[in-house]
Amino acid sequence: MSELKQDKRPDVRVNLGGLQLDNPVTVASGTFGYGREYEKYLDISKLGALIITGTTLAAKTGNIPPRIYETPSGMLNAIGLENPGIDVFLKEHLPYLREKNVTVIANIAGNTLEEYAELAAILQKTTGLAALELNISCPNVEKGGLQFGTSPKMVAEVVKAVKNESSLPVIPKLSPNVTDIVEIALAAEEAGADALSMINTLIGMAVDIRNRRPVLGNIIGGLSGPAIKPVALRMVYQVYQAVNIPILGGGGIMNYEDAIEFFMVGASAISVGTANFVNPRASIEIEAGIRAYLLENKLSLNELVGIAVR
Ligand SMILES: Cc1cc2nc3c(=O)[nH]c(=O)nc-3n(C[C@H](O)[C@H](O)[C@H](O)COP(=O)(O)O)c2cc1C
C-alpha cells in the first residue's frame, strides 16, 4: 500500500534558478489576484507558486472600461495594472499568503528603472517571498511595460537594476510582441536573470461593428488563452535552445496535455492564467494530470523537459 502510494507521487519538485517549487504548476500574474478569491475552490498551499497580480509602487486604478472581451479561443484584456500598490500588498495581502503557507512570487512593474529598483529594495526588506517576476511586458500601460520588454538593452538594464537590490531569484517576464525573442532572452540571461517567464499576452484589438468603435476602452489589449498557445510553444522551443537558465512557460494552458507540451519544448515549470477564469480548479487539476502522465509514461519531470527538442 505504501509502495503504491509512493508510486502515485512521482517527484515533481523543481529548482527554477534557485527558486524551489514543490511542483511545477504556478498561477499566472493578474489571473489569481492575491489568492483570496480562489480559497473556496482549492487549497492554495498546494500550488507550485502563486504569482501575484502585477504590483506597482503607487496604487493604480487601471484603464477605462470595457477592459475584458472574449474572443474566439481566448480573451482580450486591458486592465492596465489595477492594483493597490506595494504598501497595501505588504500590509494586507502578504500576511494572508504567509499564513496560507503558499510559495509567493511577486510580480512587479515600474515606469522607470528606478521604480523597478525601488520595488526590489522594498521587497528585499520583507520575508515570505520566493522570487521576483519582472513585468516588463505589459501591453496595457502607457509608460514602462512593453517599452522595457521589447529592447534587449532595456531588458538587461531592468534585470541588473533589480539584481543589484535583491537576493531573490529574478525572473523577467518576456513579451511575445517582438521580432526576435531569442535576442531578448539572451540579453536577460547575460544581465543575470535566474530564470525566464514567458510569454505575456499578444497585443490585439476588437471592433464593435454596431458602435463602429474599438471594443476596449484602451483600444488595444493583451490576447491570452488557447489562441496564443502555438506562439508561446514556438517561443519556449526557440529560447530553450539558446539559454542555460530555466524557463517558466505559459500561454493558453487549459489542461494537463497543454502543460506537457510546454515541458516537452523546454519549460521546467508552467503557469496557468486564463484557464483560472474558466475553471478555478484548473491549476490543481493540471498538476494531478501531470503526475498521472509521468507515472503512466514512466518518465521523471526532468526527462520530460525538452524531450521534443533533442
Ligand atoms: C486579466 C488578466 C490580467 C493580467 N495581469 C497581468 C499582470 O498584472 N502582470 C503580468 O505580468 N501579466 C498579467 N497577465 C498576463 C498573464 O499572467 C499571462 O502571462 C497571459 O495571460 C498568458 O497566459 P494565459 O494564456 O494562460 O492566460 C494578465 C492576463 C490576464 C488575462
The ligand as an SDF file (V2000), in Angstrom:
LIG
                    3D

 31 33  0  0  0  0  0  0  0  0999 V2000
   -6.9900   39.6000  -16.8400 C   0  0  0  0  0  0  0  0  0  0  0  0
   -5.5110   39.4300  -16.9750 C   0  0  0  0  0  0  0  0  0  0  0  0
   -4.6440   40.2000  -16.1790 C   0  0  0  0  0  0  0  0  0  0  0  0
   -3.2520   40.0500  -16.2830 C   0  0  0  0  0  0  0  0  0  0  0  0
   -2.4310   40.7980  -15.4850 N   0  0  0  0  0  0  0  0  0  0  0  0
   -1.0770   40.6100  -15.5400 C   0  0  0  0  0  0  0  0  0  0  0  0
   -0.2150   41.3220  -14.6540 C   0  0  0  0  0  0  0  0  0  0  0  0
   -0.6650   42.0770  -13.7820 O   0  0  0  0  0  0  0  0  0  0  0  0
    1.1290   41.1120  -14.7670 N   0  0  0  0  0  0  0  0  0  0  0  0
    1.6540   40.2310  -15.7040 C   0  0  0  0  0  0  0  0  0  0  0  0
    2.8890   40.0710  -15.7690 O   0  0  0  0  0  0  0  0  0  0  0  0
    0.8420   39.5400  -16.5380 N   0  0  0  0  0  0  0  0  0  0  0  0
   -0.5050   39.7040  -16.4760 C   0  0  0  0  0  0  0  0  0  0  0  0
   -1.3280   38.9790  -17.3110 N   0  0  0  0  0  0  0  0  0  0  0  0
   -0.7460   38.0020  -18.2540 C   0  0  0  0  0  0  0  0  0  0  0  0
   -0.8180   36.5850  -17.6850 C   0  0  0  0  0  0  0  0  0  0  0  0
   -0.0850   36.4890  -16.4800 O   0  0  0  0  0  0  0  0  0  0  0  0
   -0.3000   35.5400  -18.7030 C   0  0  0  0  0  0  0  0  0  0  0  0
    1.0770   35.7880  -18.9370 O   0  0  0  0  0  0  0  0  0  0  0  0
   -1.0280   35.5950  -20.0310 C   0  0  0  0  0  0  0  0  0  0  0  0
   -2.4200   35.7620  -19.8190 O   0  0  0  0  0  0  0  0  0  0  0  0
   -0.8080   34.3460  -20.8830 C   0  0  0  0  0  0  0  0  0  0  0  0
   -1.1940   33.1720  -20.2220 O   0  0  0  0  0  0  0  0  0  0  0  0
   -2.6660   32.5080  -20.3470 P   0  0  0  0  0  0  0  0  0  0  0  0
   -2.9650   32.3640  -21.8140 O   0  0  0  0  0  0  0  0  0  0  0  0
   -2.5570   31.2080  -19.6330 O   0  0  0  0  0  0  0  0  0  0  0  0
   -3.6270   33.4340  -19.6930 O   0  0  0  0  0  0  0  0  0  0  0  0
   -2.7190   39.1070  -17.2130 C   0  0  0  0  0  0  0  0  0  0  0  0
   -3.5930   38.3410  -18.0000 C   0  0  0  0  0  0  0  0  0  0  0  0
   -4.9640   38.4830  -17.8840 C   0  0  0  0  0  0  0  0  0  0  0  0
   -5.8560   37.6150  -18.7500 C   0  0  0  0  0  0  0  0  0  0  0  0
  1  2  1  0
  2  3  1  0
  2 30  2  0
  3  4  2  0
  4  5  1  0
  4 28  1  0
  5  6  2  0
  6  7  1  0
  6 13  1  0
  7  8  2  0
  7  9  1  0
  9 10  1  0
 10 11  2  0
 10 12  1  0
 12 13  2  0
 13 14  1  0
 14 15  1  0
 14 28  1  0
 15 16  1  0
 16 17  1  0
 16 18  1  0
 18 19  1  0
 18 20  1  0
 20 21  1  0
 20 22  1  0
 22 23  1  0
 23 24  1  0
 24 25  2  0
 24 26  1  0
 24 27  1  0
 28 29  2  0
 29 30  1  0
 30 31  1  0
M  END
$$$$
